[in-house]
Amino acid sequence: MDFEPWWLIIVPVLFGLGWLAARFDFRQMLSETRALPDSYFKGLNFLLNEEPDRAIDAFIEVAKLDPETTELHFALGSLFRRRGEIERAIRVHQSLLAREDLQLADRENAQLELAQDFLKAGLLDRAEQGFQAIIHTRHAQEAIRALIRIYESEHDWPRAIDAVQQLRSRVDEPVPQLAHYHCERAQALLEADPIDFDAAAQALDAADHAVRQNGTTPASETRVRLLRAQWAARRGDLESQRAYLQEVLDAAPDYAGLVAGPLLACYTALGRGAEGLTLLRTQYARVPTLDLFNVVFRALRTQDGADPAWAFAREALRARPSLLGLDRLLEVELSQEGEPAAGHRLVPGADLGLLRSLIHKHTQRLDRYACSQCGFEARRYYWQCPGCNAWETYRPRRLEEIR
């Protein structure tokens, strides 16, 4: 292609157009900047100087001078909520919703923020209404997740299950706590009067399905088996109860401490107490835990007398020294009457009452379960932490065993 001299005109023309465009944008920026109130720049300066309180006051003044600053209102509301000033956050978001000229997307955002304000304030009824209002919008997933948390905190397990099903219809992701929702429902049915055995069995079947659907965990599987054992016990079916508890012992030996007492009682009721005790002693040799030690020692003391019980205790404590173990066997020994000499075989001539009192004072804090997520300690085992509401965060062992 031949060069044409007139092409040289294009270069200065393009340069001139670029210069004009830049000048126009710069003037527009200066015009917009002059239109911003001084409080806006004061607020930015306070933020840069890490003075959030004064920055918020400055931005509030801007919002009053220019009600059209929607994004600033959202920012203020979010700041108030994070700082715990929930009433001010609610007022900001309610004032946005009251505007008739608010765009649909901004209105949905304001409704979401307001619902989150109510949730943070603990006003669960109003929070639920707010999230329900946007459940068919682009915020549906976030709203449903919030509703699940609300129903869970209210222990409304049927509605929590429905909400999880709504979430699963929108997004393909596992919901591990679903099995526990069904278990909670089964537990409530088994504790009702009269017991609806059919409904409880259906809830446990649903829990089994949820375990398979969301991935197997030792905790969820164990809980389903324990509830099936409870279901069988309520019906007077001791053999089925024994079988379910035996499954826990075989499949999840770490949870032996939770089933040892009921399992031994079941064997005893079936006239097979010695067999049950032998089973638990074998289990203790495989996976020793403090709770299992306590059950075996008590059973030996009752069935075989003091000498075999103390022989087992000495051997177990030599292999795994434990203040809690010593405290529990002293408690059992002091509760026995008529055989004071047997209690002195551990420390001849010792005052067992005084010894136990001293040891017990130091073991009270060790005789607890602890949440691995928030550290909340409790004397009983929880499937859901009362502190942080997380599921399956309690190990089935006492603090002394995991420290």
Secondary structure in CASP SS format (residue, H / E / C, confidence):
PFRMAT SS
TARGET T0000
AUTHOR 0000-0000-0000
METHOD secondary structure of the structure
MODEL  1
M C 1.00
D C 1.00
F C 1.00
E C 1.00
P H 1.00
W H 1.00
W H 1.00
L H 1.00
I H 1.00
I H 1.00
V H 1.00
P H 1.00
V H 1.00
L H 1.00
F H 1.00
G H 1.00
L H 1.00
G H 1.00
W H 1.00
L H 1.00
A H 1.00
A H 1.00
R H 1.00
F H 1.00
D H 1.00
F H 1.00
R H 1.00
Q H 1.00
M H 1.00
L H 1.00
S H 1.00
E H 1.00
T H 1.00
R H 1.00
A H 1.00
L C 1.00
P C 1.00
D H 1.00
S H 1.00
Y H 1.00
F H 1.00
K H 1.00
G H 1.00
L H 1.00
N H 1.00
F H 1.00
L H 1.00
L H 1.00
N C 1.00
E C 1.00
E C 1.00
P H 1.00
D H 1.00
R H 1.00
A H 1.00
I H 1.00
D H 1.00
A H 1.00
F H 1.00
I H 1.00
E H 1.00
V H 1.00
A H 1.00
K H 1.00
L H 1.00
D C 1.00
P C 1.00
E C 1.00
T C 1.00
T H 1.00
E H 1.00
L H 1.00
H H 1.00
F H 1.00
A H 1.00
L H 1.00
G H 1.00
S H 1.00
L H 1.00
F H 1.00
R H 1.00
R H 1.00
R C 1.00
G C 1.00
E C 1.00
I H 1.00
E H 1.00
R H 1.00
A H 1.00
I H 1.00
R H 1.00
V H 1.00
H H 1.00
Q H 1.00
S H 1.00
L H 1.00
L H 1.00
A C 1.00
R C 1.00
E C 1.00
D C 1.00
L C 1.00
Q C 1.00
L H 1.00
A H 1.00
D H 1.00
R H 1.00
E H 1.00
N H 1.00
A H 1.00
Q H 1.00
L H 1.00
E H 1.00
L H 1.00
A H 1.00
Q H 1.00
D H 1.00
F H 1.00
L H 1.00
K H 1.00
A H 1.00
G C 1.00
L C 1.00
L H 1.00
D H 1.00
R H 1.00
A H 1.00
E H 1.00
Q H 1.00
G H 1.00
F H 1.00
Q H 1.00
A H 1.00
I C 1.00
I C 1.00
H C 1.00
T C 1.00
R C 1.00
H C 1.00
A H 1.00
Q H 1.00
E H 1.00
A H 1.00
I H 1.00
R H 1.00
A H 1.00
L H 1.00
I H 1.00
R H 1.00
I H 1.00
Y H 1.00
E H 1.00
S H 1.00
E C 1.00
H C 1.00
D C 1.00
W H 1.00
P H 1.00
R H 1.00
A H 1.00
I H 1.00
D H 1.00
A H 1.00
V H 1.00
Q H 1.00
Q H 1.00
L H 1.00
R H 1.00
S H 1.00
R H 1.00
V C 1.00
D C 1.00
E C 1.00
P C 1.00
V C 1.00
P C 1.00
Q C 1.00
L H 1.00
A H 1.00
H H 1.00
Y H 1.00
H H 1.00
C H 1.00
E H 1.00
R H 1.00
A H 1.00
Q H 1.00
A H 1.00
L H 1.00
L H 1.00
E C 1.00
A C 1.00
D C 1.00
P C 1.00
I C 1.00
D C 1.00
F H 1.00
D H 1.00
A H 1.00
A H 1.00
A H 1.00
Q H 1.00
A H 1.00
L H 1.00
D H 1.00
A H 1.00
A H 1.00
D H 1.00
H H 1.00
A H 1.00
V H 1.00
R H 1.00
Q H 1.00
N H 1.00
G C 1.00
T C 1.00
T C 1.00
P H 1.00
A H 1.00
S H 1.00
E H 1.00
T H 1.00
R H 1.00
V H 1.00
R H 1.00
L H 1.00
L H 1.00
R H 1.00
A H 1.00
Q H 1.00
W H 1.00
A H 1.00
A H 1.00
R H 1.00
R C 1.00
G C 1.00
D C 1.00
L H 1.00
E H 1.00
S H 1.00
Q H 1.00
R H 1.00
A H 1.00
Y H 1.00
L H 1.00
Q H 1.00
E H 1.00
V H 1.00
L H 1.00
D H 1.00
A H 1.00
A C 1.00
P H 1.00
D H 1.00
Y H 1.00
A H 1.00
G H 1.00
L H 1.00
V H 1.00
A H 1.00
G H 1.00
P H 1.00
L H 1.00
L H 1.00
A H 1.00
C H 1.00
Y H 1.00
T H 1.00
A H 1.00
L C 1.00
G C 1.00
R C 1.00
G H 1.00
A H 1.00
E H 1.00
G H 1.00
L H 1.00
T H 1.00
L H 1.00
L H 1.00
R H 1.00
T H 1.00
Q H 1.00
Y H 1.00
A H 1.00
R H 1.00
V C 1.00
P C 1.00
T C 1.00
L H 1.00
D H 1.00
L H 1.00
F H 1.00
N H 1.00
V H 1.00
V H 1.00
F H 1.00
R H 1.00
A H 1.00
L H 1.00
R H 1.00
T H 1.00
Q H 1.00
D C 1.00
G C 1.00
A H 1.00
D H 1.00
P H 1.00
A H 1.00
W H 1.00
A H 1.00
F H 1.00
A H 1.00
R H 1.00
E H 1.00
A H 1.00
L H 1.00
R H 1.00
A H 1.00
R C 1.00
P C 1.00
S C 1.00
L H 1.00
L H 1.00
G H 1.00
L H 1.00
D H 1.00
R H 1.00
L H 1.00
L H 1.00
E H 1.00
V H 1.00
E H 1.00
L H 1.00
S H 1.00
Q C 1.00
E C 1.00
G C 1.00
E C 1.00
P H 1.00
A H 1.00
A H 1.00
G H 1.00
H H 1.00
R H 1.00
L C 1.00
V C 1.00
P C 1.00
G C 1.00
A C 1.00
D C 1.00
L H 1.00
G H 1.00
L H 1.00
L H 1.00
R H 1.00
S H 1.00
L H 1.00
I H 1.00
H H 1.00
K H 1.00
H H 1.00
T H 1.00
Q C 1.00
R C 1.00
L C 1.00
D C 1.00
R C 1.00
Y E 1.00
A E 1.00
C E 1.00
S C 1.00
Q C 1.00
C C 1.00
G C 1.00
F C 1.00
E E 1.00
A E 1.00
R C 1.00
R C 1.00
Y C 1.00
Y C 1.00
W C 1.00
Q E 1.00
C C 1.00
P C 1.00
G C 1.00
C C 1.00
N C 1.00
A C 1.00
W E 1.00
E C 1.00
T C 1.00
Y E 1.00
R C 1.00
P C 1.00
R C 1.00
R C 1.00
L H 1.00
E H 1.00
E H 1.00
I H 1.00
R C 1.00
END
